[in-house]
Amino acid sequence: IEYASNSASETTESALFGEISYALADDLDVTLGLRKYNYEVETSSAVDLPLYNTVFKGRDPDSLIFTPKSASSDKGGTLFKFNVSYRYSNTLMTYVTVSEGFRIGGANRVAACPDNIDEIENQIICALPNEQIYIADTTTNYELGIKSTWLQSRFHFNVALFNVDWEDAQVSGITENGAVGILTNAEGANSRGIEISSRAMLSDYLTAYTTYAYAKAELTADAPNIYGGGVGAYDGERLPGTAEHQFSLGLNYQTELWDKVLDLNYGLTAQSDVYSTIGLNYGGETLPGYGTNNINAKLSGENWNATFYVTNLFDKYSFISSNQSYDDIESGNRGDIQRSYSHFILKPRTVGIKFSYQFGM
C-alpha cells in the first residue's frame, strides 16, 4: 500500500427563523424576516505512507499507523430579509427585496498533512491546516422587479434586476500537496444581472412561455495561491460554472381525450459557455454552450396521471464540467492524471413513463 488516508467529520447546525408581513395600505405590503443561525464543524484525519515507511524507515510491511489531527470551525450570525411590494392595479405590481443568505461551511475529505510534511520528498496527498476547513459564505441580495398581466390575463410579463454581493465565496481550489480538488474560500465575489419571463395564452388550448437570464459573476478580490504553487485568481475574473446567458422556450397544448385531460408539452433550454476554473487560470477550459429539447405527454384522471417523456430528445452530446486540469498533465508532476483527466457529459436521451395515484383519506 503506497498511500492510505482516514478522515471523519461532524457538522452540527441550529437555527431560529421567522417572517411577518403587514399591509400598510390596500396596495402596499411590507415583509420582514429574521434568521439566527449557528453551526460547528469538527474534523479528524490522518495519512500514512506504508510503502515509504517500510522501504526507508524499516517499519513492519503490514503496519498501518494513523496519527489523527483535528480541526474545527464554528460560525454564527443573524440574517435579515426586507421586502416591499406595491400594486399599481390588479395587473401591475412592483417590488424591492433586500435579503441576506448563507451557505454552511464544512471539511474537505482529504487527510491532514503530517507535521514533517516539509521533510517528505516523495509524492503525498494531504491537506495543509488552511486547506482542511472551508467556512460559510454569506450574501447580501438586492432585487428590483415588476410583475404584470395584459390582455385580460392572457399575457404575463415579469422582469427582475438583481445584484448579489458575496463574502468568503466558496470556490474550487486544489491542495498544495497532491493537487487534489477541494473547496476553499475567496475573499469576495459578485453576481449581477437580469431575469425576464413571459407566458402567453395563444388560444384556449395552446400556451407558450419564454425565459431569459443574464448573469455576470466575478471575483471582487484577489485569491492568491488558490491553485497552489503560486497560481491564483484575481479581482474581476469570471467565476467557473456560471453561464452568462440562459434561455428557455416552451409550448403546452391541453385538450380532452377519453374524458380525461391530455397535456402535450415541448421545452427547449439553452445556455452559453462556462469556465472550468476562475478566469481560466490553472489550465482552465471554456466548455461550449448547448441546448436540449424535451417532450412529454401527460394524461390525467380524477386521482391519477400517467406521463410519457423524452429528455434530450436529439441526444445532444455536450460537456457540463471537467475533471482535473490541463496544467496537471503538462507539468508532468502527476502522470496518473493523464488517465484520469475527463469530462462529465450531459445525460443522453432518456425515454420513460411515470405513473402516480392520489389515495383518498
C-alpha atoms as one frame of an Amber mdcrd trajectory, in Angstrom:
protein
   0.000   0.000   0.000   1.579   3.243  -1.103  -0.905   5.675   0.407  -3.708
   5.419   2.948  -5.894   8.093   4.496  -8.610   8.223   7.101 -10.972  11.105
   7.787 -14.218  11.795   9.608 -16.207  14.949  10.159 -19.304  16.025  12.057
 -21.434  19.089  11.399 -23.965  20.464  13.882 -26.333  23.218  12.817 -29.123
  25.070  14.596 -31.330  27.957  13.577 -34.307  30.029  14.653 -36.173  31.940
  11.961 -39.426  33.695  11.263 -41.182  36.093   8.918 -44.004  38.588   9.265
 -45.974  40.541   6.642 -48.120  43.610   7.142 -50.386  45.569   4.797 -49.552
  49.240   5.292 -52.304  50.106   2.811 -54.644  48.302   0.431 -51.950  48.253
  -2.237 -48.765  48.342  -0.133 -47.316  45.302   1.694 -44.151  45.005   3.763
 -42.417  41.778   4.813 -39.679  41.435   7.442 -37.743  38.249   8.133 -35.012
  37.231  10.562 -32.865  34.126  10.923 -30.493  33.381  13.788 -28.097  30.552
  12.987 -25.062  28.741  14.319 -23.040  25.775  13.109 -19.928  23.862  14.130
 -17.712  21.583  12.053 -15.275  19.151  13.635 -12.941  17.010  11.568 -10.235
  14.461  12.299  -7.973  12.993   9.629  -4.645  11.265   9.126  -2.441   9.925
   6.349   0.069   7.082   6.260   2.658   6.001   3.650   3.182   2.280   4.388
   5.399   1.537   1.376   7.674   4.521   2.006   7.969   3.775   5.709   8.685
   0.101   5.023  11.449   0.744   2.477  13.135   3.760   4.058  12.175   3.567
   7.743  12.297  -0.197   8.312   8.708  -0.414   9.504   6.693  -3.642   9.514
   5.326  -4.142   5.950   1.871  -4.992   7.331   1.634  -1.976   9.603  -0.834
   0.834   9.067  -0.379   3.689  11.511  -2.610   6.737  11.668  -1.879   9.752
  13.842  -5.097  11.772  13.630  -5.027  15.546  13.517  -8.116  17.531  14.424
  -9.501  20.796  13.157 -12.716  22.662  13.881 -14.645  25.691  12.776 -17.783
  27.378  14.026 -19.743  30.379  12.958 -22.979  32.054  13.842 -24.847  35.129
  12.833 -28.112  36.847  12.075 -29.641  37.235   8.621 -32.437  39.573   7.660
 -34.968  39.981   4.863 -36.902  43.069   3.810 -39.473  43.211   1.032 -41.906
  45.910  -0.012 -44.414  45.487  -2.839 -46.826  47.961  -4.364 -49.785  47.140
  -6.604 -50.481  49.915  -9.079 -53.502  47.967 -10.326 -54.849  44.432 -10.495
 -52.480  43.809 -13.408 -49.249  45.576 -12.356 -47.083  45.141  -9.264 -43.541
  46.253  -8.388 -41.358  45.067  -5.527 -37.983  45.605  -3.887 -36.209  42.931
  -1.845 -33.062  43.189   0.260 -32.066  39.961   1.950 -29.099  38.063   3.342
 -28.221  34.417   2.916 -25.521  31.943   3.804 -24.189  28.544   2.821 -22.805
  26.347   5.575 -19.079  25.592   5.749 -17.555  22.147   6.055 -14.488  19.925
   5.942 -12.657  18.653   2.868 -12.272  14.885   2.785  -8.517  14.979   2.391
  -6.240  13.720   5.160  -4.312  16.310   7.118  -0.619  16.584   6.286   1.816
  15.131   8.817   3.852  17.535  10.902   7.017  16.663   8.974   5.482  17.385
   5.562   8.424  19.636   4.632  10.816  16.716   5.153   8.938  14.236   2.943
  10.468  14.141  -0.531   8.141  11.640  -2.212   4.687  12.449  -3.557   1.982
  12.711  -0.884  -1.684  13.699  -0.989  -2.694  15.713   2.047  -4.284  18.971
   3.205  -2.432  21.738   4.991  -4.186  23.286   8.029  -5.722  26.077   5.938
  -6.978  23.512   3.391  -8.838  21.212   5.790 -11.756  23.531   6.579 -13.780
  25.946   4.452 -16.030  28.439   6.174 -19.566  29.580   5.411 -20.057  32.126
   2.672 -22.671  34.854   3.031 -24.534  37.027   0.550 -26.384  40.309   0.535
 -29.005  40.245  -2.211 -30.741  43.209  -3.856 -33.653  42.681  -6.257 -35.952
  45.079  -8.061 -38.796  43.570 -10.050 -42.035  44.102 -11.947 -44.847  41.558
 -12.388 -47.637  42.287 -14.839 -50.526  40.788 -16.791 -52.019  42.087 -20.035
 -54.847  41.381 -22.470 -57.246  40.169 -19.782 -54.575  37.963 -18.181 -53.766
  36.181 -21.429 -50.203  37.547 -21.388 -47.889  37.662 -18.362 -44.582  39.533
 -18.268 -42.112  39.665 -15.364 -38.670  41.246 -15.120 -36.179  41.485 -12.261
 -32.793  43.134 -11.789 -30.517  41.569  -9.187 -27.185  42.207  -7.526 -25.595
  39.714  -5.120 -22.575  40.694  -3.018 -20.739  37.582  -1.892 -18.415  37.362
   1.121 -15.992  34.445   1.661 -17.273  32.839  -1.545 -16.835  29.059  -1.623
 -14.882  28.188  -4.762 -12.924  25.216  -6.062  -9.189  25.054  -5.402  -6.524
  22.370  -5.050  -4.199  21.188  -2.308  -0.567  22.227  -2.313   0.421  18.569
  -1.883  -1.038  16.136  -4.402  -3.160  18.640  -6.354  -6.449  17.237  -5.053
  -9.616  19.249  -5.633 -11.038  20.920  -2.532 -13.435  23.685  -1.587 -11.854
  26.860  -0.294 -12.833  30.473   0.293 -12.186  33.527  -1.821 -12.447  36.880
  -0.100 -15.289  38.228  -2.195 -17.370  37.872  -5.359 -20.337  39.488  -7.064
 -23.139  38.321  -9.339 -25.462  40.759 -11.096 -27.836  40.619 -13.994 -31.414
  40.453 -15.194 -34.132  37.794 -15.407 -37.107  38.007 -17.796 -40.045  35.639
 -18.089 -43.274  35.692 -20.066 -46.259  33.444 -20.667 -48.916  33.833 -23.348
 -52.233  32.050 -23.963 -52.190  31.782 -27.766 -55.607  30.096 -27.769 -57.930
  28.323 -25.366 -55.762  25.213 -25.768 -52.234  26.473 -26.518 -49.895  28.291
 -24.098 -46.301  29.413 -24.700 -43.627  30.616 -22.299 -40.108  32.033 -22.605
 -37.421  32.953 -20.088 -34.067  34.682 -20.391 -31.402  35.387 -17.787 -28.104
  37.239 -17.948 -25.633  36.985 -15.079 -22.138  38.408 -14.701 -20.363  36.585
 -11.863 -16.808  37.514 -10.935 -14.323  37.844  -8.108 -14.129  41.184  -6.320
 -10.816  40.489  -4.583  -7.607  38.622  -5.371  -7.376  34.956  -4.297  -3.608
  34.298  -4.432  -2.286  30.732  -4.456  -5.791  29.235  -4.613  -4.455  26.611
  -7.041  -1.128  26.116  -5.234   2.364  26.696  -6.495   1.794  30.434  -6.614
  -1.111  30.135  -9.072  -4.074  32.262  -8.046  -7.158  34.089  -9.298  -7.704
  37.800  -9.355 -10.196  40.611  -8.932 -12.570  40.889 -11.899 -12.056  37.360
 -13.216 -15.111  35.316 -14.178 -16.314  32.594 -11.819 -16.467  28.976 -13.035
 -19.651  27.011 -13.695 -21.750  30.103 -14.445 -23.273  30.663 -17.865 -23.689
  34.330 -18.723 -26.781  33.643 -20.865 -29.612  31.172 -20.212 -32.766  30.796
 -22.295 -35.837  28.584 -22.334 -38.870  28.231 -24.571 -41.897  26.020 -24.095
 -45.282  25.123 -25.536 -48.211  23.427 -23.823 -51.279  22.091 -25.630 -54.166
  20.917 -23.457 -57.246  19.040 -24.657 -59.571  16.213 -23.677 -59.033  12.552
 -24.540 -61.387   9.755 -23.417 -62.990  12.196 -20.958 -59.534  12.803 -19.444
 -57.187  15.823 -19.624 -54.269  15.459 -22.037 -51.274  17.823 -21.803 -48.694
  17.843 -24.583 -45.504  19.738 -23.734 -42.380  20.774 -25.610 -39.444  22.564
 -23.981 -36.111  23.961 -25.142 -33.412  25.011 -22.676 -30.105  26.546 -23.715
 -27.091  28.177 -22.118 -23.866  29.869 -23.207 -20.365  28.651 -22.385 -18.943
  28.222 -18.877 -15.424  28.305 -17.447 -13.998  25.300 -15.613 -11.760  27.434
 -13.354 -11.780  31.043 -12.194 -10.705  33.209 -15.121  -9.405  30.096 -16.938
  -6.397  30.057 -14.585  -4.586  26.806 -13.830  -5.319  25.159 -17.161  -8.982
  26.055 -17.190 -11.212  25.308 -20.174 -14.116  27.029 -21.857 -16.904  24.460
 -22.043 -19.141  25.308 -25.037 -22.767  26.210 -24.584 -25.525  23.815 -25.588
 -29.269  23.397 -25.892 -31.564  20.458 -25.171 -35.095  19.608 -26.267 -37.640
  17.746 -24.131 -41.170  16.498 -24.765 -43.827  14.807 -22.665 -47.465  13.763
 -22.834 -49.481  13.640 -19.604 -52.913  12.018 -19.296 -54.762  12.900 -16.077
 -57.774  11.329 -14.453 -59.553  12.278 -11.244 -56.986  10.686  -8.899 -54.187
   9.598 -11.215 -51.922  10.680 -14.030 -49.570   8.943 -16.441 -46.727  10.725
 -18.213 -44.669   9.622 -21.190 -41.494  11.690 -21.517 -38.349  12.062 -23.589
 -35.488  14.223 -22.291 -32.605  15.354 -24.504 -34.742  14.462 -27.498 -31.978
  14.781 -30.115 -29.345  13.081 -27.924 -27.153  16.163 -27.656 -23.563  15.351
 -26.618 -22.061  18.142 -24.501 -19.538  18.657 -21.719 -21.001  20.027 -18.493
 -17.807  20.045 -16.394 -14.232  18.792 -16.417 -12.186  16.640 -14.076  -8.572
  17.682 -13.428  -6.696  20.304 -15.424  -4.510  20.681 -18.489  -1.811  22.190
 -16.264  -1.580  18.984 -14.227  -0.875  16.985 -17.368   1.564  19.456 -18.884
   3.540  19.860 -15.670   4.454  16.167 -15.613   4.049  16.052 -11.825   1.110
  13.670 -11.885   1.377  11.115 -14.666  -1.675   9.294 -13.306  -3.816  12.356
 -14.058  -3.298  11.756 -17.764  -5.521   8.709 -17.483  -7.993  10.249 -15.018
  -8.471  13.545 -16.871 -12.004  13.504 -18.232 -15.232  15.402 -18.750 -18.661
  14.922 -17.239 -21.223  14.868 -20.023 -24.851  15.775 -20.455 -27.270  12.948
 -19.699 -28.108  11.238 -23.015 -31.577  10.803 -24.477 -33.843   9.280 -21.847
 -37.270   7.786 -22.534 -39.630   6.803 -19.739 -43.118   6.541 -18.279 -44.215
   7.836 -14.863 -47.464   6.967 -13.106 -48.886   8.479  -9.926 -52.049   7.883
  -7.930 -53.500  10.017  -5.120 -55.264   7.944  -2.467 -58.286   9.467  -0.740
 -58.133   9.945   3.018
